[in-house]
Amino acid sequence: MLLREHRFKFFARNEEYVFRVDELVAGIAAWPNRFRLRLPASPRAVAKTFYGASCEEVAEKAADFVASYSGQVEKNTVAQSSQGPPAPPRQAPRPLLLQVSEND
């Protein structure tokens, strides 16, 4: 199995999280989608695995999950890494995510 790693930084209150999203590049895996992020259990939350069609989608799902357990009331919008115009406003604001690196 060949995986590519995508990393995102997420800030909830005064805590910084680094998410590692795995992309299935080649091989066989029993994943429902191409991208996967596994969050370990913590004192505030249970362990959880997220799947999605893109690395951004998976990171946003995980950020929403973490924000719900962190007690974050006001959420920021998703930030693109450095290219393109800002995304149009969404109905529900999202936590701040920054893509920091990719490993091939």
Protein Blocks (a to p, Z undefined) as FASTA:
>chain_A
ZZddddddddehjbccdddddddfbdcddbfbfbdcdddddfkbccdddddfbfklmmmm
mmmmmmmmnopabdcddddfkgcjdddddfbdcdddddfbdcZZ
